[in-house]
Amino acid sequence: PDLTGYEKYGLGNVKYNISRIHVTAVEFPSASISLLPGSGIKLVIGNASLTINMNWNIRTWMFKDSGRGAVHISKVFVTAIFSTPLGNAGPTSISLTSCRTPSGDIDIKLNGKT
């Protein structure tokens, strides 16, 4: 979905719209899943990256601008632990017990016109 909103800066508001958001690349060069004692699952993803392309426009009381943009997020590491309760007679359920996701680099490129 599109992202639309406004932020207050100094003497006025900046209205923005980010549209046509497309994920163009996802890489998981290092990923593993392991079973943990006590009925758990550990997921580890290392050095992942994501590239997103989009259209953007901003408007203030003084000017407006629009164009295309790309965001590249790299050096993302995810560690998630899922637990599965034992002894349930009903359907199997999985709950997220822990999740840690530090990210490294974010590169934003905006091309536009005034």
Summary of the structure (lengths in Angstrom):
residues: 114
radius of gyration: 20.6
end to end distance: 25.3
largest distance: 64.5
contacts: 279
relative contact order: 0.21
helix: 0%
strand: 75%
